């Protein structure tokens, strides 16, 4: 437009595109409504007067000094042309209304930060449309406005795409702890959609990202040093800074798993250490503590079974060693009892069964010898003497007898010899008592007599008419007697009865 163009009333009914902001846009909307009302009122008259008039664009702030376009003669504009122009003017107004709405939305979305060039191109197209409109080239103005509208539509689409991309970039950058990208992406997303809750949340997360990065670094360093408790606290700090951070949550879960596994390995290690030292109670306790960490872990059950096996083996070995020591001490009966107990516990112990045979023989021989030696006087009987001889023969047949058996053999031989060596026993009486030495002879009445008796137990009895019988038991040993055995009936029966009465 030229600066010397006169102010035309039609100029104030033209479309408005305020390049300065939302306030001017509000005024423009009011002017547009006024223009539409005027157009409706004069629609019928336009057909007749339009050929005689030339319209100019209605642009706020336009230069009123621009010269008006020379009006054409009414005879040069047909009614169809006038209607067509009216249609184009209406289309221009409709397009401009949408342009203003999209422009306002784009301004609120910070279009100058991400689409300034395209936005400026759209504004230039609007300015071109205004120029065409102002000189009555309504079809050309519609084309320019449509081009501007298409550009603004593309910008809005691009804005939404940028928003989604920024959200994705921000989320990825936060998750990967890329601070610069997280900040730039959230700033762009906030510019496009400041009220979007996802964007607001991402912005908050981006602000806490420095603290999270620092905590994650501490946690990673502690993990490398296997200081899992310190790492756990660091990852707790990280998840506290950003509860939605997946890597921080995964690191915390992994660290806690490592702590659990470390505790499990510690208990198992303590258990096996105790097992190596044959401390079965401590080993069992440690393995059971490991079971509180992983109750179904097969290693725990295997370890507990191993404890019982080792405990049994240890007990068996100890008992075998104890039995061997008893054998060295020639305590055959006690050794035999141990072997019998072991076989009762496990009948498959072949070695023990083999060991039991000679021990059983020696225990039986030891028992027989001890029985003979416990009552050497019984050897006075022929059967017992022969039995004693058989026992002595068996004992003497043992190769390499130990000290105890050698002593037993000597004692048994002495006992057998002593049992067959007569000892003189002196008996005294009163010459009126009838004396009988049971199983030996009837001695009759005497003052003093001597008999040769083998070691053994004997009974001598005396009887006298009118007197109570006398009975004396004595034992003959290889040592003999220091004094005679006196036997006399001195208690009268009648006297005893009178005293009883």
PEZI-V470496 format. One record per backbone hydrogen bond with DSSP energy under -0.5 kcal/mol. CO is the residue of the C=O (numbers start at 0). NH is the residue of the N-H. If there is no record, write none. Layout:
CO & NH
CO & NH
This chain:
1 & 4
3 & 65
4 & 66
5 & 7
7 & 10
7 & 11
8 & 11
9 & 12
10 & 13
16 & 18
20 & 24
21 & 25
22 & 26
23 & 27
24 & 28
25 & 29
26 & 30
27 & 31
28 & 32
29 & 33
30 & 34
31 & 35
32 & 36
33 & 37
34 & 38
35 & 39
36 & 40
37 & 41
39 & 42
41 & 45
42 & 46
44 & 47
44 & 48
45 & 49
48 & 51
49 & 52
56 & 58
57 & 59
58 & 61
61 & 63
62 & 65
72 & 75
73 & 76
75 & 77
77 & 81
78 & 82
79 & 83
80 & 84
81 & 85
82 & 86
83 & 87
84 & 88
85 & 89
86 & 90
87 & 91
88 & 92
89 & 93
90 & 94
91 & 95
92 & 96
93 & 97
94 & 98
95 & 99
96 & 100
97 & 101
98 & 102
99 & 103
100 & 104
101 & 105
102 & 106
103 & 107
104 & 108
105 & 110
106 & 109
109 & 112
109 & 113
110 & 113
110 & 114
114 & 118
115 & 119
116 & 120
117 & 121
118 & 122
119 & 123
120 & 124
121 & 125
122 & 126
123 & 127
124 & 128
125 & 129
126 & 130
127 & 131
128 & 132
129 & 133
130 & 134
131 & 134
131 & 136
132 & 135
135 & 137
136 & 140
137 & 141
138 & 142
139 & 143
140 & 144
141 & 145
142 & 146
143 & 147
144 & 148
145 & 149
146 & 150
147 & 151
148 & 152
149 & 153
150 & 154
151 & 155
152 & 156
153 & 157
154 & 158
155 & 159
156 & 160
157 & 161
158 & 162
159 & 163
160 & 164
161 & 165
162 & 166
163 & 167
164 & 168
165 & 169
166 & 170
167 & 171
168 & 172
169 & 173
170 & 174
171 & 175
172 & 177
173 & 176
176 & 178
177 & 181
178 & 182
179 & 183
180 & 184
181 & 185
182 & 186
183 & 187
184 & 188
185 & 189
186 & 190
187 & 191
188 & 192
192 & 195
195 & 199
196 & 200
197 & 201
198 & 202
199 & 203
200 & 204
201 & 205
202 & 206
203 & 207
204 & 208
205 & 208
207 & 211
208 & 212
209 & 213
210 & 214
211 & 215
212 & 216
213 & 217
214 & 218
215 & 219
216 & 220
217 & 221
218 & 222
219 & 223
220 & 224
221 & 226
222 & 225
225 & 227
226 & 230
227 & 231
228 & 232
229 & 233
230 & 234
231 & 235
232 & 236
233 & 237
234 & 238
235 & 239
236 & 240
237 & 241
241 & 244
243 & 245
244 & 248
245 & 249
246 & 250
247 & 251
248 & 252
249 & 253
250 & 254
251 & 255
252 & 256
253 & 257
254 & 258
255 & 259
256 & 260
257 & 261
258 & 262
259 & 263
260 & 264
261 & 265
262 & 266
263 & 267
264 & 268
265 & 269
266 & 270
267 & 271
268 & 272
269 & 273
270 & 274
271 & 275
272 & 276
273 & 278
274 & 277
277 & 279
278 & 282
279 & 283
280 & 284
281 & 285
282 & 286
283 & 287
284 & 288
285 & 289
286 & 290
287 & 291
288 & 291
288 & 292
289 & 292
289 & 293
293 & 296
296 & 299
296 & 300
297 & 301
298 & 302
299 & 303
300 & 304
301 & 305
302 & 306
303 & 307
304 & 308
305 & 309
306 & 310
307 & 311
308 & 312
309 & 313
310 & 314
311 & 315
312 & 316
313 & 317
314 & 318
315 & 319
316 & 320
317 & 321
318 & 322
319 & 323
320 & 324
321 & 325
322 & 326
323 & 327
324 & 328
325 & 330
326 & 329
329 & 331
330 & 334
331 & 335
332 & 336
333 & 337
334 & 338
335 & 339
336 & 340
337 & 341
338 & 342
339 & 343
340 & 344
341 & 345
345 & 348
347 & 349
348 & 352
349 & 353
350 & 354
351 & 355
352 & 356
353 & 356
353 & 357
354 & 358
355 & 359
356 & 360
357 & 361
358 & 362
359 & 363
360 & 364
361 & 365
362 & 366
363 & 367
364 & 368
365 & 369
366 & 370
367 & 371
368 & 372
369 & 373
370 & 374
371 & 374
372 & 375
374 & 377
375 & 378
376 & 379
377 & 380
380 & 384
381 & 385
382 & 386
383 & 387
384 & 388
385 & 389
386 & 390
387 & 391
388 & 392
389 & 393
390 & 394
391 & 395
392 & 396
394 & 397
397 & 400
401 & 405
402 & 406
403 & 407
404 & 408
405 & 409
406 & 410
407 & 411
408 & 412
409 & 413
410 & 414
411 & 415
412 & 416
413 & 417
414 & 418
415 & 419
416 & 419
417 & 420
417 & 454
419 & 421
422 & 452
424 & 450
425 & 484
426 & 448
427 & 486
432 & 434
433 & 462
434 & 442
434 & 443
435 & 437
435 & 460
436 & 439
436 & 440
440 & 436
440 & 442
443 & 434
445 & 430
446 & 428
448 & 426
450 & 424
450 & 452
452 & 422
455 & 475
457 & 473
458 & 437
459 & 471
460 & 435
461 & 469
462 & 433
463 & 466
465 & 492
466 & 463
469 & 461
471 & 459
473 & 457
474 & 476
475 & 455
476 & 479
483 & 485
484 & 427
487 & 489
489 & 491
490 & 467
491 & 495
492 & 496
493 & 497
494 & 498
495 & 499
496 & 500
